[in-house]
Amino acid sequence: MNEATISLRGVFPPIPTPFDAEGNVAHQALAENIERWNQYDLAGYVVLGSNGEAVYLTEEEKVRVWETARKAIPSDKLMIAGTGCESTRQTIALTRRAAELGADAALVLTPHYYSGKMTPDSLVHHYEAVAEASPIPVMLYNVPKFTRVDMDAPTIARSAQHVNVVGIKDSSGNVAKLADLVRLTDPEFQVLAGTGGVFFAGLTLGAVGGILALANVAPQECVDIYRLFQKGQWDEAAELQRRMLPVNAAVTGGFGIAGLKAALDMLGYCGGPVRPPLLDLTAAERETLREILAEGGLL
């Protein structure tokens, strides 16, 4: 049995990267956003995951974002750095750099460009190599809606056998798969729901927490779902989960990262523009989003 080296219990927002009007990373705004989120009982943050537009940042920009974030994140909250790259070699190098900058764990996206060759054996080999070389714990990151690579539960369970692979963010939205991951992996392996739409359901099936885009705009509500579940107040947790479903849909698959950033602007954070080729929301889309936030009790 692997002994967990880090606790991933609780709620983690995968935070966006704010840009200024010229398209540069707005470091002061990033720090101010984190300082505001620090008021909530979040377990930590994912910095430069999918919602951080990591694929659009240069390595130098990533390094500077991690530096800014680490300074703003208190020592009692984790910083999980998104370090996945297409090659194993580059992933190892970036993971080591994140560790040097104070990351507590690395969230490693599945390689996917040569998707037809991302077989179970190639993925397991990749994660074993990264885990062996990483000075910090490694988390698997399965997000098939972006990568078109969907690691199945047996492949994840094989990868999880390495002592330095401590958990997974599964963003497939497949509740049955979350249950299968809990069933097939060591009890110390930590499964996290990767979307707010299945957060409560995931907790009931053995997930220890969630990395949720929803937690950026509704941090207290996400923390409350987690706390209510822990207290056995499942009816209240389920009701809050249902109220948050339209909000979650809007800031994930509905309007995407542009919607998440627009929602943050409406709530007094700095969302700012997306980086092209992504497009910001239209005026009509913003109005629809505002109505959804109001109906969810956030505005």
C-alpha positions, 0 to 999 in steps of 0.5 A, a space after each residue: 500500500 502506498 502511503 499518501 505524501 500529501 492530502 488532496 482533500 477539499 476544494 481546489 479552484 483551477 484559477 484563470 490567468 488574467 491578461 491586461 489589455 495588451 495581452 500580457 499576464 497581469 501579475 498584480 491582478 493574479 495576486 489580488 484574485 488569490 488574496 480574495 480567494 484566500 478568504 475562503 476555506 479552499 484547500 489550495 489552487 491549481 495554477 496553469 491548468 486548462 482554465 489557466 490557458 496554460 497551452 497559450 503561455 510560454 515557459 517563461 510566462 509559466 515560471 513567472 505565473 508560478 512565482 507570483 502565485 506562490 507568493 500569494 498562496 499561504 503556506 497552509 494552502 497547496 499550490 498544484 502546478 499544471 506541468 503536462 507537456 507533449 513529451 515526457 522529457 519536457 514534462 519532467 523538466 517543467 515539473 522540476 522547475 515548478 518544484 523549484 518555485 514552490 509547487 506542492 504537487 504537479 498536475 500532469 495532463 495526458 499527452 495527446 497530439 499523437 492520440 492514436 499512439 497514446 495507448 495504455 502502455 505509452 501513457 503508463 510509461 509516461 507517468 511512471 517516468 515523470 513520477 520517478 523523476 519528479 521531486 514533488 508528488 504527481 497527479 494524473 489529469 484526464 480531460 478528454 473533452 480537450 485532449 480527445 484522449 480518455 484514460 480508462 480506469 485500468 490504465 489509471 490504476 496501473 499508473 497509480 501504482 507508482 509511489 509518487 503518483 498520488 491522485 487524479 483529476 478526472 474531468 470526464 464527468 463520468 460518475 461511473 468511472 469515478 466509482 471505478 477509479 476508487 474501486 480499482 486503486 489503492 485506498 491511499 490514491 486520491 480521486 478528485 472530481 474534475 467538474 462541479 457538475 459531478 462534485 456531490 455525486 463523486 464525493 458519495 462514491 469515494 472522491 476526496 475532493 474536487 478541482 472545480 472551475 465552479 470554485 472560482 466563481 462560487 468558492 463558498 458554495 463549493 466548500 459548503 457542498 463539501 462540508 455538508 457532505 462531511 457532516 452527513 447533511 446529504 439532502 442540503 448538499 444535494 440541493 446546493 449542488 442542484 442550484 449550482 448546476 446551471 452556473 457550472 455549465 455556463 463557466 465550463 462547457 457552455 461559455 468556456 474560459 471566456 465565460 469563466 473570466 467574464 463571470 469573475 469580472 461580474 463578481 468583482 475579481 479580475 477575469 480580463 480577456 482571453 488570449 487569442 485565438 479564443 474570443 471574449 463573450 459577446 454582449 448578448 452572451 454576457 447578459 445571459 451569463 449575468 442572468 445565470 449568475 443571478 439565478 444561482 444566487 451569486 449576483 
